[in-house]
Amino acid sequence: MKLNVVKVLFLAAAIIPLGLVRASDSFKISTYNVRNFSAIEGIPSDIRPIDGATNPTALNQVLSDINSDIMAFQEIINGPLFESIIKEKFTKHQLIMSECGGTADQKVAIAFNQSKFELINSVEDWRVSLSTRCNYGLRPALVVILKNKKSKKQLAVIAVHLKAGSGQRNRNTRREQHEVLSVVIKELNEKSIKDVIILGDFNTTSYFEQTPGAAQFEDFLKDNDLRNTSSSISCTSYWQGDQHDGNMAPSHLDHILHNGNLKFVNARVGAHCSRVSCQPTPEADLGDSFIGVSDHCPVQVEFKYAR
């Protein structure tokens, strides 16, 4: 029995494009703290690296894995060098970087795929740094407004790197930063921007424990109707821990938070966090991504637009 050619084409149009449309309606967004990025091994630099020069092979592998339509980065000290790496690696992306980085000059940045998104505006918000001086105090937030070229919907992306450390003093400082971010979210919503994503290193020490710091972070989420889309991830970084058992300990410092109408699809973590399944691990076994690049791991979330 022969099928009518028109019927075959109709069936193909009804079935195949559906998946394609769904795929194109989604996008991936990620965050990665590159640990005091100052120099690349084998390349002369005027900036003396705090934690040693970055291993180029390991960094390239992590960047290949993190490949997202929108990428946020933290702890960039050598801005021109980092920009040259991103431009070479991701030819369709535009990188926007903060001018200031606090006392440690740890700048934040956002790169986005220009074939999917159009830049509407970008602002370096000093209020989050709790300072009025460029390289003094904490890091500013970087607020980027993008428009999806297909859906025509606007999206606000806020890259942050909040105060580090445990203890009440540091928690109080992060609470002040949470309060500022709450104002930023409200301002964006008042401009009819329906979707806001805040991502980066929130320094949520003891995130999985019943601590004042964990409760404070949860209050921030609740007060701003934020969904922690990366909450299912078991860890995002490693540190020396307090067990003194020869293992590095996993922790969860990095998050991707969302307020708005976007639909969550999935979340994952890369590099050494994925490789050792977020288990306590000797430093040597964490591999080059830990030793040669960063104690943090890239976190990636996929969203799709609501129909």
N, C-alpha and C positions, 0 to 999 in steps of 0.2 A: 504493500500500500504506500502510495506516494503522498507526502505531506505537501500542502500548498505552500509555496515559497513565502507568501505574505504571512501565513500563520507562523511559520518558523521564525521569521524576523520579528513578529509580534511577541512570541514567547521569549526570544532572546532579549528583546527590549524590556520585557516585564520582569525578567529574572536577573540578568547580569548587571545592569546599571544600578540596581538597588544596593548591592554591596559596595559599588564604587561610590555612590552618593554618600552612603554612611561613612565610608572611609575618609572622604574629602571633607565631611562635616566635622571631623574630629581633629584634635591637635595634641601634641605632647609638649609638656613644659617640665623643666628640671632646674635643680639648684645644686651647686657644688662649691664648697669652700676649698680653695686651692692652696691653703696654708702658706701665707707669707710669700707669695710668688714674687721673686726678685730677679732670678737668673736661671739660665739653662746650662746644664753641664756642657762644657766645651765651647761656650760662646762667651767672650769677654763682656763684662758688665761693669758699669760705674757704680752700681748699687751692690753693696755687700749683703749677701743673703743671710738672713737670721737663722734659718733652719737648714742651710746648705742649698746648693743649686738643685733645680728640679731635673729629674731624669726624663729626657725628651721622649724616649721610647714608651715608658710607662704612662706619661701624660697623654701621648697620642692614643694609646689604647683606651684610656679612660674617656677621652673626648669622643672617640669613635663610638663607645658604648652609650655615652650620654646624649648623643645626637638627637636634638629636640627642635621643635619649631620655635620655642622660646626657651632661652637658657639664662639663668641668673648665676653670678659668680661673686664670691667674697674673698677678701684678703689679697687683693691685687696691689702690690707695691710698685712694681715696674710696669706702668700702664702701657707705654709704647711697645714693649716687647710682647706683652700679652695680646695686645691688639693685633700685632703682626701675625701671631700664631693663629688667632681666631679667623682672621681674614684669609689666611692660606688654607686653613682646614675647612672652613664653612663659607664657601664663596658666595652663597645666596644670602648670608646673614649680615645685618648691620649691627655693630656693637656700640652701645652707649655706656659711658663710664662716668662715675662721679668724679668731680674735681678734687674733692676732699676725702680724707680717710681717717680722721681722728689723729690722736697722738702717734699711733703706730703707722700712719699713712696707709691703712688697709682699705683701699677703695672697693666699692661694689660696682657691678656692671650687669647689663642685660643685653643679650644678643637675640635678634628675632629674624625669622625667615621672611625676607621682603617679597617673596613670591606669594605668601599667604597673608601677610599683614602689612598694613600701611601705618606709618608713624603719624600720629596726630599731635602729640606733645610729650615732652619729657621735662621733669623738674627734679632738682636735687633738694630734698627737704631737710633743712638743718634742724628743724624742731626735734627730730628723733635723736639727734646727736646731743641734745641738751646743752648746746654750746653755740656761740656766735662766732667762733674762730675756726678757720678751715682745718688746720691740722693740730687741733687741741681738743682733748676730750674724746667722745665716742664717735662712731661712724654715722654719717647721715643715711637717710633712706633715699633710694632712687625710684621715682614714680614715673612710669612710662604708660601713656595712653595709646593703644593700638586699635585699628579697625580691621576686622576680618574682611578680606577682599571679596569673599563669596557671600557671606551672610550679611555684610554691611554693619554688623553689630560691633559696638565698642567694648573694649576690655582694658581695665586698669591692672597693671602689673607693678607690684611694689617689692623691690629687693631690699632686704634688711640684714643687718649683722648686729644683734643686740649685745648688751653688756655681758661679759664672761664672768664666770666664777660662782661659787656657792656662797652661803652665808647671807645673813639678813640684809646687810648693806647692799650687796649686789642684787638681791631680790627686789629691794626697794627701788633701785635704779631701773631695773627692768620693768617694774610696775609703772614708773613714770613714763617709760618709753611705750608701754602698752596703752597708756592713757592718750599719748600723742597720736599713736596709730589709730586709736578709736576716732579721734577727731578727723584724721585724714580719710578714713573710710566714710564717715558721715558727709564730709565735703564732696567726695566723689559721687556718692549716692544722690546728693542734692543736685549734681550736674547731670542727672539722668543716666549715669553709667551704672548699668544693672549688674555687671559682673566685675568683681574685684578679687585678684589673687595676690596674697602676700606670701612671699617665700624667702627662704634663706636660713641663716644660722641664728636661731632664737636662743641658743645657749640654755636650753631647758635641762639643767642638771637634775638628776634623780627623777627623770620624767616618768618612769614606770613605778615609782614608789609613792607611798602616801606621805608626801612632804608638803610644806607650805609653798614651795616653788611650783610643784606640780599643780596644786590647787589654784594658785594664782594664775597660771597659764590657762587652765580650764575656765576660770572666771572670765578671762579676756576673750576666749572663744565664745562663751555663752552670751556675754554682753553685746557682742557684735554679730551674732548669728553666723559665726564662721564654722565651716566644716573642716576638720583636720583630715584632708584626703590621704595623708601619708601615715595615719595612725596605725594602720595594720602592719607597717614595716617594723621589724624587730630591733633594728639599730641603724644608726647613720654615721657612727664614728667610733674610734677606739682611743682609750687612754690607759695610763699605767695602773689604774684601779687602786683599791685600798686593801686587797687581800694578801698582797706580798707572796703570791704563789708562783711567780714566774710567768704569769699570763697577762696579756693586755686585756682590758675589760671593755665590752661593748657599751655604748651609751646612745641616747637618742637626742640629738641637739638640733637637727635640721628638719624643717617642716614645710609643707605646701598647704596653705590655708585658702579657703574659698568662700566668698559671700556672693550669692546671686543665683542665676538660672541655669548655668552650665550643668551638664550631667557628668558625674564621675564614672569613668570606665575602669581604670585599674591603676595600681601603683607598684613601683618596684625600686629596689636599691641595687647599686652596682659595686664594682671594684672589690676590695677585700671583704667588705661586709657581706656581699653575696657569696664570695668564694668560700668563706669559712662558716657560712650560715649563722653569723652573729653569735658565735660561741666564743667563750674565753680562749685566747690563743696566744702562744709565744710570739714575740715580736717578729722573729725571723720568718715565721710561717705565714705572716700576713702578706708578705711579698713586696714587690716593687711599688705597687700603687700606694702602700702605706709608707714604706721606707724612703722612696724616691719622689713622692708627690705630696701626699696629704694624709693626715690622720682621719679626715672626713671621707665619706663616700658620696657619690652622686645619687640624688633621689629624683625619680621621674614619675610623673602622673600624666595620664591621658584623660582628656575631657572631650565631650561632644556637645554640640548645640542642641538644645531642646527643640522638638518639632511642634 
